[in-house]
């Protein structure tokens, strides 16, 4: 009888610990949230238009670090334009494929 009580206590403790982890874990939407107050609801496809390339930035402006250089013709799916001349989106081709970041809209064409 004592062994059954211990097994029940261990199982109850594990359930409490695992249940607490689920409650305190961040939601998937919070982990993948984009920095846009309003979005298009779907990606708006563009291509990069430049002679020398344009930087994919970590934020909306040249003071932010470059995450990579996008060459002419690279596909970029814009999700929003919350910061005037800067678009936030995801690179869809080239060496930076899959990266999210900011691109100056002067270097994008629909």
C-alpha positions as CSV (number, residue, x, y, z in Angstrom):
1,X,0.0,0.0,0.0
2,X,2.9,2.3,0.8
3,X,4.3,1.9,-2.8
4,X,1.0,2.8,-4.4
5,X,0.8,5.9,-2.3
6,X,4.3,7.0,-3.4
7,X,3.5,6.3,-7.0
8,X,0.4,8.4,-6.7
9,X,2.3,11.2,-5.1
10,X,5.0,11.2,-7.8
11,X,2.3,11.2,-10.5
12,X,0.4,14.1,-8.8
13,X,3.7,16.1,-8.5
14,X,4.5,15.5,-12.1
15,X,1.0,16.6,-13.2
16,X,1.4,19.8,-11.2
17,X,4.9,20.5,-12.6
18,X,3.9,19.8,-16.2
19,X,0.6,21.7,-15.8
20,X,2.5,24.7,-14.5
21,X,4.9,24.6,-17.4
22,X,2.0,24.7,-19.9
23,X,0.3,27.6,-18.1
24,X,3.5,29.7,-18.0
25,X,4.8,28.9,-21.4
26,X,4.5,31.7,-24.0
27,X,1.9,31.2,-26.7
28,X,2.9,30.4,-30.3
29,X,1.4,33.6,-31.5
30,X,3.3,35.7,-29.0
31,X,6.6,34.1,-30.1
32,X,5.9,34.8,-33.8
33,X,4.3,38.2,-33.4
34,X,5.3,40.7,-36.1
35,X,6.0,44.4,-35.2
36,X,3.0,45.7,-37.2
37,X,0.0,47.3,-35.6
38,X,-2.0,46.6,-38.8
39,X,-1.3,44.1,-41.5
40,X,-2.5,43.3,-44.9
41,X,-3.9,40.0,-43.8
42,X,-1.8,38.2,-46.4
43,X,1.7,38.9,-47.8
44,X,2.0,41.5,-50.6
45,X,4.7,40.3,-53.0
46,X,7.4,42.6,-54.2
47,X,10.8,42.3,-56.0
48,X,13.9,44.2,-55.0
49,X,14.9,46.8,-57.5
50,X,18.5,48.0,-57.1
51,X,21.9,48.1,-58.8
52,X,24.0,47.5,-55.8
53,X,21.7,45.7,-53.4
54,X,19.7,46.8,-50.4
55,X,20.1,45.8,-46.7
56,X,17.5,43.7,-44.9
57,X,17.5,45.5,-41.6
58,X,16.6,44.5,-38.0
59,X,14.5,47.6,-37.6
60,X,13.0,50.4,-39.7
61,X,15.9,52.6,-40.5
62,X,19.6,52.7,-41.4
63,X,20.6,52.8,-37.7
64,X,19.6,49.2,-37.4
65,X,21.9,46.3,-38.1
66,X,21.9,44.6,-41.5
67,X,20.6,41.0,-41.5
68,X,21.8,40.5,-45.1
69,X,22.1,42.1,-48.5
70,X,19.2,41.7,-51.0
71,X,20.2,41.8,-54.7
72,X,18.1,42.9,-57.6
73,X,15.2,40.6,-58.4
74,X,15.0,39.0,-54.9
75,X,11.4,38.3,-53.9
76,X,10.2,40.0,-50.7
77,X,6.7,39.5,-49.2
78,X,5.7,42.7,-47.3
79,X,3.3,42.3,-44.4
80,X,3.0,45.9,-43.5
81,X,4.3,49.5,-43.8
82,X,4.1,50.8,-40.3
83,X,7.0,53.1,-40.4
84,X,6.6,55.4,-43.4
85,X,9.3,54.4,-45.9
86,X,10.0,51.0,-44.4
87,X,8.3,47.7,-45.0
88,X,8.4,44.7,-42.7
89,X,8.3,41.3,-44.3
90,X,10.0,38.0,-45.3
91,X,12.5,37.3,-48.0
92,X,11.2,34.6,-50.4
93,X,14.3,33.9,-52.6
94,X,18.0,34.2,-52.7
95,X,20.6,33.5,-50.0
96,X,18.5,35.3,-47.3
97,X,15.4,33.2,-48.1
98,X,13.2,32.9,-45.0
99,X,14.6,35.8,-43.1
100,X,12.2,38.5,-41.7
101,X,13.2,42.1,-41.6
102,X,12.8,45.7,-42.8
103,X,13.4,47.1,-46.3
104,X,13.2,50.6,-47.5
105,X,10.2,50.8,-49.9
106,X,12.2,52.9,-52.4
107,X,13.9,49.6,-53.3
108,X,10.7,47.5,-53.8
109,X,8.5,47.1,-56.8
110,X,5.2,45.2,-57.0
